[in-house]
Amino acid sequence: MTNKVCLLGCGFVADLYMRSLAAMPGIEVAGVFDLNAARLEQFCRFWDLPAKSSFDALLSDAPDAIILNLTNPAAHFETTKACLKAGRHVYSEKPLAMTVENAKTLYGLAAENGLMLASAPCSSLGEAAQTLGHALRHNLAGTPRAIYAELDDGFIPQAAYKKWLSESGAPWPYEDEFRVGCTLEHAGYYLGWLISWFGSVRTVVAASAETIPNKEGTGPFAPDLSVATLFFENGPVTRLTCSITAPHDHSIRITGDKGLLSCKAAWDNAAKVRFAKRMTVRRRLMENPFPKRIKLAQPTHPKVKRWGAAAMNFMLGPAEMLEALNQGRDCRLSNDFALHMTEVTLAIQNAGEHSGAQKMSTTCQPMEPMPWAI
């Protein structure tokens, strides 16, 4: 039985994993490595964790531990490839890779070696996503006809982001965030939910653009706004927006034959899910102005208190991988799931102004719901 993870990279996001780990008893950090020796020492001292002297040492020690790849996105491909070649299961921060070709290479390498390869975000395993999935499976709103999902973060280039520090003192990596782009960084928060409910996206019709030139740092910078229409093999047409330009809006609205399912906070595992039944009042068609809150039987999963903009348990994904390994079953965050979500995200990110429709070349099945959400 394995209950160990190793952290590769200990920048800003690594503290969010450690906050989450505190809510997940029984999971042990067997080692940490980062190329920045000063940052490694600072992080390990703050959290009282064992630092490793090299990448090779991290891979050779605790051979049964899952590697959490928390490096910068540009490094994900090479570092994950090295982990897979060393025979290690990998849970990667998003994106899995910066190109579909590289993502497929990792996927093939994992398959050759019988390894699990999962990708963040894991919020599809969280209570809010599972509650909506339960409502969809039980036909609460009738057949879903259209979904609007928003991941707009406000006008981030004017935010005080240089003051954003993690708990152990790591600065928010704004240059890297602007270079990678909000779509690669954030689209997965709702794409993961959607793919977990409906499975494969057949076609992406999207546009993306840089609307705020001259952001701080060294470019080139990725698009800071994208709008996509997703056509699922077995699901409703969905509009998904991502930006660091438009006013903050993290809502999702699912329009069904009977009414509207909604949730206002993608980054809160315990966000309220509501259903507003459609009705006619004096010849006016409307959704009930007093929507009913939908709840699953408790307990669901360990929650993490809000820190900054999020109240998410980042360890739900690694915990699912460990449980799947120990139980000898397929992981809900499957290799197919990681590859397909990466391909769809990159199709949106790289759409530009004249992309047209893009047929997807990868597929995945809907996700098995968590036991407490069946």
Backbone torsions as a table, in degrees:
resi	resn	phi	psi	omega
1	MET	NA	133.6	179.6
2	THR	-112.7	139.5	177.1
3	ASN	-138.4	23.4	-172.4
4	LYS	-113.1	147.2	172.0
5	VAL	-131.6	153.7	172.1
6	CYS	-120.8	141.5	-178.9
7	LEU	-102.3	119.6	173.6
8	LEU	-103.3	103.7	-173.9
9	GLY	102.2	133.9	-179.0
10	CYS	-137.1	47.2	176.0
11	GLY	-82.2	-153.6	-172.1
12	PHE	-55.2	-46.0	-173.9
13	VAL	-71.8	-23.9	-177.5
14	ALA	-61.1	-33.1	177.8
15	ASP	-65.5	-32.8	178.2
16	LEU	-67.2	-34.9	175.0
17	TYR	-67.5	-39.1	-179.0
18	MET	-69.6	-37.7	174.3
19	ARG	-59.7	-41.0	179.6
20	SER	-70.0	-37.6	-179.6
21	LEU	-59.1	-32.2	179.8
22	ALA	-62.7	-23.0	179.5
23	ALA	-93.6	0.0	-174.5
24	MET	-119.5	81.4	-177.8
25	PRO	-61.9	143.9	175.5
26	GLY	98.7	-8.9	177.6
27	ILE	-101.8	129.4	-174.8
28	GLU	-114.5	138.4	172.8
29	VAL	-88.6	113.7	-175.1
30	ALA	-88.0	-15.1	179.7
31	GLY	178.4	159.2	-179.4
32	VAL	-138.8	139.1	172.5
33	PHE	-140.7	143.8	174.6
34	ASP	-147.7	144.3	178.0
35	LEU	-64.7	-27.4	178.6
36	ASN	-84.0	101.1	-174.0
37	ALA	-62.2	-38.0	-179.6
38	ALA	-67.2	-42.4	178.5
39	ARG	-65.0	-40.8	178.3
40	LEU	-59.6	-45.7	-179.2
41	GLU	-65.0	-41.9	-179.5
42	GLN	-63.0	-45.5	-178.2
43	PHE	-65.8	-48.2	-176.7
44	CYS	-68.3	-33.4	176.2
45	ARG	-67.9	-42.2	-178.3
46	PHE	-63.1	-43.4	-175.4
47	TRP	-98.8	-0.8	-179.9
48	ASP	58.1	59.8	-177.7
49	LEU	-122.0	155.6	179.6
50	PRO	-79.7	118.6	176.7
51	ALA	-83.6	144.0	176.5
52	LYS	-106.3	148.6	-172.7
53	SER	-78.7	-17.3	-177.7
54	SER	-159.1	166.5	175.1
55	PHE	-61.2	-43.1	179.4
56	ASP	-60.7	-39.4	179.5
57	ALA	-65.5	-38.0	177.8
58	LEU	-62.8	-39.6	-178.0
59	LEU	-75.2	-32.0	-176.5
60	SER	-83.2	-29.2	178.5
61	ASP	-82.6	153.9	177.2
62	ALA	45.6	63.4	-173.6
63	PRO	-64.0	-14.8	179.2
64	ASP	-92.3	-0.8	-177.3
65	ALA	-82.0	143.0	172.0
66	ILE	-75.4	138.6	176.4
67	ILE	-90.2	123.4	172.4
68	LEU	-94.8	109.1	-177.9
69	ASN	-86.2	100.4	-177.4
70	LEU	-110.8	24.7	177.5
71	THR	-74.1	174.8	176.2
72	ASN	-64.6	148.3	-175.5
73	PRO	-52.4	-38.3	-178.9
74	ALA	-63.3	-21.8	-179.0
75	ALA	-94.3	-5.3	-173.2
76	HIS	-59.8	-43.5	-174.9
77	PHE	-61.9	-54.6	-175.7
78	GLU	-66.0	-41.0	-177.7
79	THR	-71.1	-41.7	177.5
80	THR	-65.5	-38.5	177.3
81	LYS	-59.3	-42.9	178.9
82	ALA	-64.3	-39.1	179.1
83	CYS	-65.0	-44.0	180.0
84	LEU	-65.3	-40.0	178.2
85	LYS	-65.0	-26.0	177.2
86	ALA	-85.2	4.0	176.9
87	GLY	80.3	26.8	-175.8
88	ARG	-107.8	137.8	170.4
89	HIS	-68.5	143.3	-174.4
90	VAL	-129.4	133.1	166.4
91	TYR	-112.8	114.7	-173.4
92	SER	-104.0	137.7	166.8
93	GLU	-63.5	158.0	-177.8
94	LYS	-74.4	148.3	-9.1
95	PRO	-82.6	164.9	177.4
96	LEU	-58.8	-40.8	175.9
97	ALA	-158.5	167.4	-176.8
98	MET	-88.4	-6.9	175.0
99	THR	-137.3	154.0	177.5
100	VAL	-64.8	-38.3	179.4
101	GLU	-58.1	-46.3	179.6
102	ASN	-67.2	-38.0	177.9
103	ALA	-62.2	-40.6	178.8
104	LYS	-67.5	-34.1	175.8
105	THR	-62.0	-46.1	177.9
106	LEU	-62.7	-42.2	179.2
107	TYR	-59.3	-45.4	179.6
108	GLY	-65.0	-39.9	179.5
109	LEU	-65.0	-40.9	177.3
110	ALA	-63.5	-42.2	179.9
111	ALA	-63.4	-42.9	-179.8
112	GLU	-59.6	-34.0	-174.7
113	ASN	-103.6	6.2	178.2
114	GLY	63.3	40.2	-174.5
115	LEU	-112.4	151.8	173.4
116	MET	-82.7	137.8	177.1
117	LEU	-135.9	103.9	-177.2
118	ALA	-115.3	159.9	-178.7
119	SER	-133.7	140.3	170.5
120	ALA	-67.6	161.4	1.3
121	PRO	-83.6	159.7	-178.9
122	CYS	-106.9	15.9	-176.5
123	SER	-66.7	-13.4	174.3
124	SER	-64.3	-19.7	177.0
125	LEU	-88.0	-5.6	-175.4
126	GLY	-80.1	168.1	-173.4
127	GLU	-61.7	-43.2	-177.5
128	ALA	-62.2	-48.6	-179.9
129	ALA	-64.1	-41.3	-179.4
130	GLN	-69.0	-32.1	177.3
131	THR	-66.7	-44.4	176.5
132	LEU	-63.7	-40.3	177.8
133	GLY	-61.8	-41.4	177.1
134	HIS	-61.2	-44.2	179.8
135	ALA	-63.3	-38.4	178.9
136	LEU	-67.9	-44.7	-178.9
137	ARG	-64.5	-31.3	-178.0
138	HIS	-96.1	11.9	169.6
139	ASN	61.4	31.8	-176.4
140	LEU	-60.0	-43.0	-178.3
141	ALA	-98.9	9.6	-174.6
142	GLY	78.6	-170.5	179.4
143	THR	-62.2	124.9	178.2
144	PRO	-71.7	132.1	-175.5
145	ARG	-109.0	-31.4	-179.6
146	ALA	-158.4	148.5	178.7
147	ILE	-131.2	133.9	171.6
148	TYR	-113.8	122.0	179.3
149	ALA	-125.5	130.0	-175.6
150	GLU	-120.1	134.3	173.6
151	LEU	-133.1	61.4	178.5
152	ASP	-98.4	131.2	-169.6
153	ASP	-108.0	6.7	-175.3
154	GLY	89.2	-179.7	-175.2
155	PHE	-85.7	74.6	-170.5
156	ILE	-58.5	-37.4	-179.6
157	PRO	-58.5	-18.0	176.6
158	GLN	-99.3	2.6	-179.9
159	ALA	-76.7	163.4	179.1
160	ALA	-84.6	54.2	-170.6
161	TYR	-69.5	-19.4	177.3
162	LYS	-70.7	-13.7	177.2
163	LYS	-95.0	-1.0	-178.8
164	TRP	-82.4	110.9	179.9
165	LEU	-122.7	143.9	174.5
166	SER	-73.7	173.9	-177.3
167	GLU	-59.7	-37.4	-179.1
168	SER	-92.3	6.1	171.0
169	GLY	102.4	11.9	177.8
170	ALA	-80.3	133.9	178.4
171	PRO	-75.6	149.7	174.2
172	TRP	-63.6	126.3	-173.5
173	PRO	-79.9	74.5	-170.5
174	TYR	-62.8	-38.8	-179.8
175	GLU	-61.6	-45.5	-179.9
176	ASP	-65.4	-39.5	178.1
177	GLU	-60.7	-43.2	-179.7
178	PHE	-70.3	-33.8	179.0
179	ARG	-72.3	-40.1	-179.0
180	VAL	-74.7	-42.6	175.9
181	GLY	98.4	148.4	-174.9
182	CYS	-66.5	-26.1	-179.7
183	THR	-69.9	-49.7	176.7
184	LEU	-63.7	-32.7	-178.2
185	GLU	-76.8	-35.4	-166.4
186	HIS	-124.1	-20.5	-176.0
187	ALA	-57.3	-31.9	-178.1
188	GLY	-60.9	-22.3	-178.5
189	TYR	-63.2	-35.5	174.0
190	TYR	-100.8	-30.1	175.3
191	LEU	-58.2	-41.3	178.7
192	GLY	-59.4	-43.6	177.4
193	TRP	-60.5	-49.6	-174.1
194	LEU	-63.8	-45.5	-179.2
195	ILE	-68.1	-33.8	177.7
196	SER	-65.0	-30.6	-179.9
197	TRP	-84.0	-43.0	-167.4
198	PHE	-115.4	-10.5	-177.5
199	GLY	81.8	-142.7	-167.1
200	SER	-68.5	142.5	165.8
201	VAL	-86.2	128.5	-179.5
202	ARG	-83.4	-46.8	-173.6
203	THR	-140.7	140.6	174.1
204	VAL	-115.5	126.3	171.5
205	VAL	-116.9	114.6	-169.5
206	ALA	-146.0	165.5	170.7
207	ALA	-141.6	147.4	177.6
208	SER	-143.8	153.9	-177.0
209	ALA	-159.8	156.3	169.7
210	GLU	-93.9	109.8	-176.5
211	THR	-96.0	-16.3	-179.7
212	ILE	-120.7	93.6	179.5
213	PRO	-74.4	166.5	173.7
214	ASN	61.6	38.2	172.6
215	LYS	-66.4	157.6	-175.7
216	GLU	-69.3	137.2	177.9
217	GLY	115.2	-173.2	-177.8
218	THR	-100.6	119.4	180.0
219	GLY	-83.5	-164.7	4.0
220	PRO	-72.6	151.4	-178.3
221	PHE	-103.1	151.0	-179.7
222	ALA	-78.6	166.9	173.5
223	PRO	-54.1	141.5	178.9
224	ASP	-107.9	7.6	174.8
225	LEU	-150.5	134.6	175.0
226	SER	-143.3	147.5	176.1
227	VAL	-133.5	127.3	-176.8
228	ALA	-131.5	145.2	167.3
229	THR	-111.3	123.1	-175.4
230	LEU	-107.4	129.1	176.8
231	PHE	-108.7	110.1	-178.0
232	PHE	-84.7	152.9	173.0
233	GLU	-63.1	-39.9	-176.2
234	ASN	-139.6	57.6	-179.3
235	GLY	-167.2	176.5	-176.6
236	PRO	-78.6	156.7	172.9
237	VAL	-62.2	135.8	-175.1
238	THR	-129.1	136.7	171.4
239	ARG	-103.9	128.8	179.9
240	LEU	-127.0	127.2	176.6
241	THR	-117.6	145.9	172.9
242	CYS	-136.5	136.0	174.8
243	SER	-163.6	158.5	166.0
244	ILE	-115.0	33.5	-177.9
245	THR	-122.4	-51.0	-175.1
246	ALA	-74.6	156.9	179.0
247	PRO	-55.2	148.9	-174.4
248	HIS	-57.0	124.7	178.1
249	ASP	-157.0	113.0	179.6
250	HIS	-117.9	40.5	-174.6
251	SER	-95.5	156.3	172.0
252	ILE	-133.0	134.5	-178.7
253	ARG	-129.8	124.7	-178.4
254	ILE	-112.0	112.1	-178.7
255	THR	-91.6	118.8	177.9
256	GLY	-117.3	176.2	-179.9
257	ASP	-61.6	-28.3	-175.2
258	LYS	-100.3	-14.1	-177.2
259	GLY	160.3	-158.1	-170.5
260	LEU	-121.6	123.0	169.2
261	LEU	-95.1	140.3	-177.6
262	SER	-151.2	157.9	174.5
263	CYS	-151.4	141.3	-172.2
264	LYS	-106.0	0.9	-172.1
265	ALA	-144.6	96.8	179.5
266	ALA	-64.6	-27.1	-173.9
267	TRP	-98.1	20.1	178.0
268	ASP	-128.3	109.2	-178.4
269	ASN	-57.4	-29.3	-176.5
270	ALA	-104.3	20.9	-179.7
271	ALA	-59.8	147.7	-177.6
272	LYS	-71.6	134.4	174.1
273	VAL	-107.4	131.7	-174.9
274	ARG	-128.3	153.0	174.4
275	PHE	-127.5	124.9	176.9
276	ALA	-112.4	111.8	-179.5
277	LYS	-70.2	140.9	178.7
278	ARG	-79.9	140.9	-174.7
279	MET	-150.5	163.1	175.7
280	THR	-115.9	123.3	178.5
281	VAL	-122.3	114.4	-179.5
282	ARG	51.0	50.4	178.2
283	ARG	71.4	0.4	178.6
284	ARG	-98.3	125.3	177.4
285	LEU	-83.9	130.8	-176.9
286	MET	-158.2	161.5	170.0
287	GLU	-88.2	145.8	179.8
288	ASN	-51.6	124.9	-178.5
289	PRO	-71.2	-7.9	178.1
290	PHE	-121.0	76.8	-175.2
291	PRO	-64.4	150.9	-180.0
292	LYS	-88.3	134.0	176.5
293	ARG	-78.2	136.0	-179.6
294	ILE	-105.3	127.5	-178.5
295	LYS	-128.1	147.8	169.6
296	LEU	-93.3	157.3	175.0
297	ALA	-60.7	137.4	-179.1
298	GLN	-96.8	156.9	-0.8
299	PRO	-82.5	156.7	177.2
300	THR	-104.4	-73.3	178.2
301	HIS	-147.8	162.7	178.5
302	PRO	-61.6	134.1	179.6
303	LYS	-99.8	157.0	177.6
304	VAL	-121.3	134.2	-179.4
305	LYS	-64.4	154.9	-179.1
306	ARG	-60.9	136.2	171.1
307	TRP	-137.2	117.7	-175.6
308	GLY	66.3	-125.9	-175.7
309	ALA	-90.0	-5.7	-169.7
310	ALA	-126.2	151.2	170.5
311	ALA	-130.9	67.6	-173.8
312	MET	-121.9	144.0	173.0
313	ASN	-92.5	100.1	-177.2
314	PHE	-70.9	-12.8	-177.5
315	MET	-92.6	1.8	178.4
316	LEU	-61.6	-36.3	179.5
317	GLY	-67.9	-55.8	176.5
318	PRO	-57.6	-37.1	178.6
319	ALA	-64.3	-39.2	177.2
320	GLU	-63.8	-40.0	178.4
321	MET	-63.8	-46.2	179.8
322	LEU	-61.4	-43.0	-180.0
323	GLU	-64.3	-41.6	179.3
324	ALA	-63.2	-42.8	177.9
325	LEU	-61.5	-44.8	-177.2
326	ASN	-70.1	-28.6	-179.4
327	GLN	-95.5	-4.0	179.2
328	GLY	64.8	36.8	-178.7
329	ARG	-122.3	171.9	176.2
330	ASP	-69.9	144.7	177.4
331	CYS	-82.4	137.0	177.1
332	ARG	-60.4	-39.8	174.6
333	LEU	-86.0	75.1	-170.6
334	SER	-76.1	167.5	174.8
335	ASN	-59.9	-41.0	177.5
336	ASP	-60.8	-42.2	-179.7
337	PHE	-60.3	-47.2	-178.4
338	ALA	-63.1	-44.0	-178.5
339	LEU	-66.9	-44.8	-176.8
340	HIS	-66.2	-43.1	178.7
341	MET	-61.8	-36.3	177.6
342	THR	-65.6	-44.0	-179.5
343	GLU	-63.5	-44.3	-179.8
344	VAL	-64.2	-43.6	-179.6
345	THR	-61.5	-44.4	179.9
346	LEU	-67.1	-32.8	176.4
347	ALA	-62.2	-38.9	178.3
348	ILE	-71.8	-48.2	-177.8
349	GLN	-57.0	-43.7	-172.0
350	ASN	-93.5	10.8	-173.3
351	ALA	-62.8	-39.4	-178.2
352	GLY	66.0	-152.0	-174.1
353	GLU	-96.7	-23.0	-172.0
354	HIS	-134.1	44.0	-171.9
355	SER	-79.6	-35.8	-173.7
356	GLY	73.5	-165.0	-178.8
357	ALA	-82.6	139.4	178.4
358	GLN	-120.6	117.8	175.9
359	LYS	-76.4	135.9	179.5
360	MET	-81.8	145.3	-178.7
361	SER	-104.0	-6.2	179.9
362	THR	-117.2	160.9	179.2
363	THR	-138.1	163.2	171.3
364	CYS	-157.9	159.1	-179.5
365	GLN	-88.6	157.6	170.4
366	PRO	-56.7	156.6	-176.3
367	MET	-85.4	138.9	171.4
368	GLU	-62.3	128.2	180.0
369	PRO	-64.3	157.5	174.9
370	MET	-63.4	151.7	-176.1
371	PRO	-55.5	-33.4	-177.9
372	TRP	-83.2	1.2	-178.6
373	ALA	-116.7	7.4	-177.5
374	ILE	-72.2	NA	NA
